[in-house]
Amino acid sequence: MAQLTEQGEATSPSPPPGSDQGSKPPRKRRPTGAFAHTHEATFPQRGAAFWLLLPTVVILSIFLYYPMLRTFWMSLYNIRFYGQQRRFVGFDNFVRLFTDPSSFDAVVRTAVISTIVIVATIAIALFLAALLNQREIRGARVYRLLLIWPLALSTAISGIVFLVLFNPNFGMVNAVLEPFGIQPEWFRDRTLAQTVMVLTLIWNRVGFNLVFYTAAYQSLPSETLEAALVDGANPWQRFRYITFHLLSPMTLFLLVTSTVFAFFDAYAVAEVFGGGPLNATSILIYEVTENAFRDDRIGLAAAQSLLLFLAVAFITVVQLRQGRKRVTYQ
């Protein structure tokens, strides 16, 4: 029978001498409720699982896997007259991308412009979101609406807007600079044309990043920020050591989406600018369409498209793997 201690608590009787009951480890209690089934989940009907996955496999095979294999096959040939003449050249088209000066310049231009756009759009959106979420700013909703407004425009329309703004003859930018005796030929100088292209892409993308950063700011735990304020941290310290880390999951998401935007959606701006002057705004995705449909170099265009796809896929994988080490989840 159980015995009572001096405090009145019941204790279990001690095991009899010679018994090994005290040496046995206590039995583990089986989980109940939501934790009752912790074993690896299995699908009881494999046939049903196959039929459920079949539509997705068919769609991916038709619209993704087969086009990729077809593109790789085309990259191994020198195709002229829009498919009427084929000559097997192996990996010569891939070698040409890094040995031909014009093709290699397109790769370098794409890397430089995309890097600037990715970094600038995330940095500017983060800075604007930090400003708009200050309690001291009045009319923050109005400012937020004006900053997000470019998001309603497509990338091509944004390119047309900047093409008109920076027109040397009747553009508003040159009209403002005219009293100072400055009249740049924006679309005749390579550096200036690339600058306008980068500004166009940044202006069109910042609104998208700002929307997500604003939503992330509103979900930050106020208790953590208030605790840092009580501890005497200044605004920069609160942003650097707390806010920036709490926003890291959103930053990783925007880093991946901005990479895809900079490499692929920038085609619309390059098309509006015509790739000029002297191929200054001719990025890799623009080169693919020009080689395939204007210059009748389908094999080279296929190699360029594969290189672009592999580059974006590699960058995305690196971003996700490195992001897991640095992202702070609440």
SEDRENTOR-290592 format. One line per 4 residues: their letters; for each residue x, y, z of C-alpha. Coordinates in Angstrom, 2 decimals, padded with zeros to 5 digits. Layout:
% residues N
a = X:Y:Z; ...
This chain:
% residues 330
maql = 000.00:000.00:000.00; 001.06:003.57:-000.58; 002.67:005.36:002.33; 002.16:009.01:003.41
teqg = 005.15:011.31:003.83; 005.38:014.04:006.41; 003.90:016.50:003.93; 000.97:014.22:003.35
eats = 001.95:013.12:-000.14; 001.42:009.56:-001.20; 004.45:007.52:-002.19; 004.60:004.17:-003.88
pspp = 005.87:001.25:-001.81; 009.50:000.28:-002.22; 010.17:-002.94:-004.11; 010.86:-006.01:-002.02
pgsd = 014.47:-007.08:-001.45; 015.93:-009.12:-004.30; 013.43:-007.81:-006.77; 014.75:-006.25:-010.02
qgsk = 011.75:-003.95:-010.38; 013.76:-000.92:-009.35; 016.37:-001.55:-012.11; 013.84:-001.53:-014.94
pprk = 013.55:001.79:-016.82; 010.11:003.41:-016.69; 007.82:002.53:-019.54; 007.36:005.27:-022.13
rrpt = 003.85:006.53:-022.45; 002.36:006.18:-025.90; 001.45:009.49:-027.48; -002.21:010.27:-027.66
gafa = -004.37:012.61:-029.68; -002.70:014.41:-032.58; 000.66:012.74:-031.76; -000.67:009.18:-031.69
hthe = 000.52:008.38:-035.25; 004.08:009.60:-035.66; 005.29:006.89:-038.03; 006.14:007.64:-041.63
atfp = 003.03:008.35:-043.67; 002.26:005.90:-046.44; -000.38:005.93:-049.13; -002.44:002.76:-048.79
qrga = -003.45:002.59:-052.46; -000.47:003.06:-054.76; -002.62:002.80:-057.85; -004.78:005.71:-056.73
afwl = -001.68:007.80:-056.04; -000.42:007.14:-059.56; -003.69:008.25:-061.13; -003.74:011.41:-059.00
llpt = -000.22:012.33:-060.12; -000.78:011.43:-063.77; -002.37:014.75:-064.88; 000.53:016.73:-063.41
vvil = 003.11:014.43:-064.97; 001.42:014.69:-068.38; 001.24:018.50:-068.25; 004.86:018.84:-067.13
sifl = 006.00:016.37:-069.79; 004.23:018.23:-072.59; 005.02:021.80:-071.57; 008.33:021.46:-069.69
yypm = 010.29:018.22:-070.09; 009.78:017.66:-073.81; 010.55:021.31:-074.75; 013.74:021.13:-072.69
lrtf = 014.87:017.94:-074.41; 013.90:019.38:-077.78; 015.85:022.57:-077.07; 018.92:020.58:-076.07
wmsl = 018.65:018.56:-079.27; 018.39:021.74:-081.35; 021.42:023.25:-079.62; 023.57:020.43:-081.03
ynir = 022.77:021.41:-084.64; 023.37:024.31:-086.94; 019.81:024.91:-088.13; 019.17:027.28:-091.03
fygq = 016.21:028.28:-093.14; 013.93:027.83:-090.11; 014.47:024.10:-089.79; 014.83:023.17:-093.44
qrrf = 018.58:022.56:-093.18; 020.33:020.89:-090.26; 023.98:020.09:-089.65; 025.27:018.38:-086.52
vgfd = 027.90:020.53:-084.77; 027.97:019.02:-081.28; 028.74:021.52:-078.54; 030.07:024.20:-080.90
nfvr = 027.11:026.46:-080.16; 027.92:026.37:-076.44; 031.59:027.03:-077.09; 030.63:029.97:-079.28
lftd = 028.78:031.62:-076.39; 032.10:032.14:-074.58; 034.47:032.56:-077.53; 032.47:034.81:-079.85
pssf = 032.88:038.42:-078.62; 029.27:039.48:-079.30; 027.77:036.43:-077.59; 030.09:036.70:-074.59
davv = 029.32:040.41:-074.24; 025.62:039.56:-074.05; 026.33:037.15:-071.19; 028.36:039.77:-069.31
rtav = 025.77:042.51:-069.89; 023.02:040.26:-068.61; 024.97:039.39:-065.47; 025.86:043.03:-064.69
isti = 022.41:044.52:-065.38; 020.60:041.73:-063.53; 022.85:042.03:-060.48; 022.31:045.79:-060.25
viva = 018.54:045.43:-060.64; 018.26:042.66:-058.02; 020.32:044.44:-055.38; 018.81:047.88:-056.02
tiai = 015.17:046.79:-056.03; 015.50:044.91:-052.74; 017.55:047.63:-051.03; 015.25:050.47:-052.14
alfl = 012.08:048.57:-051.24; 013.46:047.70:-047.81; 014.46:051.31:-047.19; 011.06:052.66:-048.27
aall = 009.20:050.07:-046.20; 011.22:051.09:-043.14; 010.34:054.74:-043.71; 006.66:054.14:-044.38
nqre = 006.26:052.10:-041.22; 007.44:054.93:-038.98; 004.68:056.27:-036.77; 005.89:059.84:-037.18
irga = 005.18:059.94:-040.92; 001.79:061.37:-041.79; 000.00:060.26:-044.92; 001.98:057.03:-045.14
rvyr = -000.91:055.34:-046.94; -000.86:057.96:-049.68; 002.90:057.64:-050.14; 002.60:053.86:-050.15
llli = -000.07:053.99:-052.86; 002.04:056.29:-055.04; 005.10:054.07:-054.67; 003.17:050.90:-055.46
wpla = 001.42:052.42:-058.48; 004.12:051.38:-061.05; 003.26:047.79:-060.17; 000.00:048.22:-062.09
lsta = 001.95:048.80:-065.31; 003.47:046.01:-067.35; 007.19:045.94:-067.99; 006.70:046.89:-071.64
isgi = 004.59:049.92:-070.73; 007.25:050.99:-068.24; 009.80:050.80:-071.03; 007.66:053.03:-073.25
vflv = 007.21:055.55:-070.40; 010.97:055.86:-069.88; 011.58:055.90:-073.62; 009.41:059.02:-073.83
lfnp = 010.79:060.61:-070.64; 014.40:060.31:-071.79; 013.78:061.21:-075.42; 016.49:063.74:-076.40
nfgm = 014.08:065.87:-078.45; 010.89:066.18:-076.40; 011.57:064.19:-073.23; 010.79:065.69:-069.84
vnav = 014.22:064.81:-068.43; 016.10:066.86:-071.02; 013.58:069.68:-070.61; 014.51:069.87:-066.92
lepf = 018.23:069.71:-067.66; 018.15:072.24:-070.49; 018.51:075.36:-068.25; 021.76:073.88:-066.93
giqp = 023.13:073.40:-070.44; 022.97:069.60:-070.19; 021.40:067.71:-073.08; 022.49:064.04:-072.97
ewfr = 021.87:061.75:-075.93; 020.44:058.98:-073.78; 019.92:056.41:-076.53; 023.10:057.08:-078.50
drtl = 025.55:056.42:-075.69; 026.00:052.84:-074.48; 026.43:053.67:-070.81; 023.51:056.11:-070.73
aqtv = 021.22:053.64:-072.51; 022.08:050.91:-070.02; 021.46:053.37:-067.18; 017.99:054.15:-068.50
mvlt = 017.27:050.44:-068.84; 018.32:049.76:-065.25; 016.22:052.68:-063.99; 013.21:051.37:-065.90
liwn = 013.48:047.90:-064.40; 014.02:049.26:-060.89; 011.06:051.63:-061.16; 008.82:048.81:-062.36
rvgf = 009.93:046.29:-059.72; 010.28:048.30:-056.52; 006.51:048.45:-056.02; 006.25:044.65:-056.01
nlvf = 008.96:044.27:-053.39; 007.51:047.13:-051.35; 004.13:045.40:-051.07; 005.66:042.29:-049.52
ytaa = 008.06:044.18:-047.26; 005.19:046.33:-045.98; 003.15:043.23:-045.17; 006.15:041.68:-043.44
yqsl = 006.73:044.84:-041.40; 003.15:044.78:-040.13; 003.59:041.21:-038.87; 006.74:041.91:-036.83
pset = 006.40:041.14:-033.11; 006.04:044.50:-031.36; 007.18:043.02:-028.04; 010.68:042.33:-029.41
leaa = 011.08:045.82:-030.84; 009.75:047.44:-027.67; 012.16:045.38:-025.57; 015.06:046.60:-027.69
lvdg = 013.83:050.18:-027.28; 013.71:049.75:-023.51; 017.26:048.36:-023.56; 018.43:051.60:-025.18
anpw = 018.95:050.46:-028.78; 018.88:053.29:-031.30; 016.84:053.03:-034.57; 019.81:051.75:-036.59
qrfr = 020.65:049.08:-034.02; 017.01:047.94:-033.88; 016.93:047.67:-037.66; 020.35:046.06:-038.04
yitf = 020.13:043.43:-035.30; 016.39:042.76:-035.01; 014.22:043.98:-037.87; 016.57:042.90:-040.65
hlls = 016.83:039.36:-039.25; 013.08:039.06:-038.75; 012.55:040.14:-042.35; 015.06:037.60:-043.71
pmtl = 012.41:035.06:-044.87; 010.74:037.76:-046.97; 014.11:038.92:-048.24; 014.93:035.41:-049.42
fllv = 011.59:035.17:-051.24; 012.07:038.54:-052.94; 015.65:037.67:-053.83; 014.49:034.61:-055.77
tstv = 011.57:036.35:-057.50; 013.67:039.40:-058.36; 016.29:037.13:-059.94; 013.69:035.60:-062.24
faff = 012.37:039.08:-063.07; 015.79:040.52:-063.88; 016.77:037.68:-066.20; 013.46:037.08:-068.00
daya = 011.00:039.97:-067.62; 013.67:042.47:-068.67; 013.11:041.25:-072.23; 010.17:043.65:-072.64
vaev = 012.35:046.69:-071.91; 015.10:045.45:-074.22; 012.51:044.98:-076.95; 011.19:048.53:-076.48
fggg = 014.73:049.95:-076.61; 015.54:047.79:-079.63; 018.69:046.39:-078.05; 020.60:049.56:-078.93
plna = 022.69:051.48:-079.21; 025.36:049.06:-080.42; 023.71:046.19:-078.52; 024.08:048.08:-075.21
tsil = 020.64:046.94:-074.00; 020.70:043.57:-075.75; 020.55:041.10:-072.87; 020.63:037.33:-073.19
iyev = 016.87:036.74:-073.35; 016.66:039.37:-076.09; 019.53:037.71:-077.96; 017.62:034.42:-077.92
tena = 014.64:035.86:-079.79; 016.81:037.85:-082.19; 018.95:034.85:-083.13; 015.96:032.55:-083.48
frdd = 013.51:034.73:-085.42; 015.57:037.46:-087.09; 019.02:036.02:-087.81; 017.86:032.42:-088.43
rigl = 020.39:030.96:-085.98; 018.09:028.60:-084.12; 020.83:026.32:-082.83; 022.68:029.21:-081.20
aaaq = 019.43:030.55:-079.76; 018.68:027.13:-078.24; 022.12:027.04:-076.63; 021.60:030.54:-075.23
slll = 018.21:029.63:-073.79; 019.66:026.55:-072.07; 022.53:028.59:-070.67; 020.06:031.17:-069.35
flav = 017.88:028.49:-067.77; 020.82:026.71:-066.12; 022.25:030.01:-064.85; 018.97:031.08:-063.23
afit = 018.40:027.59:-061.80; 021.93:027.52:-060.33; 021.58:030.99:-058.82; 018.20:030.08:-057.32
vvql = 019.54:026.87:-055.75; 022.51:028.74:-054.26; 020.21:031.43:-052.88; 017.93:028.88:-051.26
rqgr = 020.76:026.86:-049.75; 022.58:029.89:-048.40; 019.29:031.38:-047.28; 018.53:028.42:-045.01
krvt = 021.71:029.20:-043.05; 020.96:032.89:-042.62; 017.18:033.11:-042.51; 015.65:033.65:-039.07
yq = 012.14:032.31:-038.63; 009.95:033.53:-035.82
